[in-house]
Amino acid sequence: MKILLTNDDGIHAPGLWAAAQALSQVGEVFVVAPDREQSGVGASLTLHAPVKARSLAEVRNRVTAFSVEGTPGDSCILGLEKLVGSVDLVVSGINSGSNLGWDVMVSGTVGAAFQGYFRGYPTIAISVGSVQNPRFDGAASLLRLMALKLAQDNNRDGFLLNINVPSLAPDQITGVEITRPGGRSYGESVREEGTGHQKRYWIARNRPVMADNGEGTDMFATKANRISITPLHLNLSHQEVLPRVESLLAGVPEELLGKGG
């Protein structure tokens, strides 16, 4: 089994190497990850400058590794299109800090995973729910078990799973639940520094927002110390708002195209 592993916390992040150690028990692991912290960059790509990659001289856990001067998305693309090639599984993580609800829209962990999904591969984005002193053993064990299951599965159709694991000892995790994304978990605030023309602004995600965190959501599951597994896809259309859009557009095409009365 051939596995591409990337992340957004950077090539030296402990969660990345916890995942590499676990997955190397199942197959051949190739690490292609950013050379620095890239949290919050979403699915951004480097399109107007060359992207550099270097092979790491020190290979840990019998893993071939590349450090990329680019985004998590760049790293995944370089891995699949040039450095590694076709694989059986793409994994992004293990991220320090959860990616719940609307976090998937800005998460570099999920952004990298989408590049694997776009190319038709079984893909997993995985995070643990703590930034300070995170525990990776539960998430690493889950990755190993899921990779083993996938290795025995003849269905090679692509999918994308966003997994959030409580940062707890495995015996403290109360279950595994297939979930849907909740609402927004945190809002942004802006802090201003300096005076006159020398002002700087810091954007922080530090305002909790309670929106759709009921039963069945990823936030509800992790709050109950359960592992949340959320299948994601590309359909972002909002069908429920179509009647309102049709009302707003009444008469607009005719006026725009000069066909009105």
NORNORVEN-V304421 format. One record per pair of residues at least 12 apart in sequence whose C-alpha atoms are under 6 Angstrom apart, sorted by the first residue. I is the first residue (numbers start at 1). J is the second residue. Records with the same first field share a line. If there is no record, write none. Layout:
I->J ; J
//
This chain:
1->27
2->27 ; 28 ; 87 ; 88
3->29 ; 87 ; 88 ; 89 ; 90
4->30 ; 90
5->30 ; 31 ; 91 ; 92
6->31 ; 32 ; 33 ; 92
7->33 ; 92 ; 93 ; 109
8->38 ; 39 ; 72 ; 108 ; 109
9->37 ; 38
10->34 ; 35 ; 36 ; 37
11->33 ; 34 ; 35
15->94
16->93 ; 94
19->140
22->140 ; 144
23->144
29->63
30->63 ; 64 ; 65
31->65
32->65 ; 66 ; 75 ; 79
33->67 ; 68 ; 75
34->67 ; 68 ; 69 ; 70 ; 72
35->67 ; 68 ; 69
39->108
40->106 ; 107 ; 108
41->108
42->106 ; 107 ; 108 ; 111
43->73 ; 111
45->73 ; 74
51->69
52->68 ; 69
53->67 ; 68
54->66 ; 67
72->112
73->112
76->112
89->122 ; 123
90->123
91->123 ; 124 ; 125
92->109 ; 113 ; 125
93->126
94->126 ; 127
95->127
96->128 ; 130 ; 131
97->128 ; 129 ; 130 ; 131
98->127 ; 128 ; 129
101->181 ; 182 ; 183 ; 184
102->183 ; 184
110->125
113->125
117->160
120->158
121->158
122->158 ; 159
123->159 ; 160
124->160 ; 161
125->162
126->163 ; 164
127->164
128->164 ; 165 ; 166 ; 167
129->166 ; 167
130->167
134->167
135->167
138->170
139->165
160->231 ; 232
161->230 ; 231
162->229 ; 230
163->228 ; 229
164->227 ; 228
165->227
166->225
173->225 ; 226
174->225 ; 226
175->226
176->226 ; 227
177->228
178->228 ; 229 ; 230
179->216 ; 217 ; 218 ; 229 ; 230
180->217 ; 218 ; 230
181->217 ; 218
182->212 ; 213 ; 217 ; 218
183->211 ; 212
184->211
185->208 ; 209
186->205 ; 207 ; 208 ; 209
187->205 ; 207
188->204 ; 205
189->203 ; 204
190->202 ; 203
//
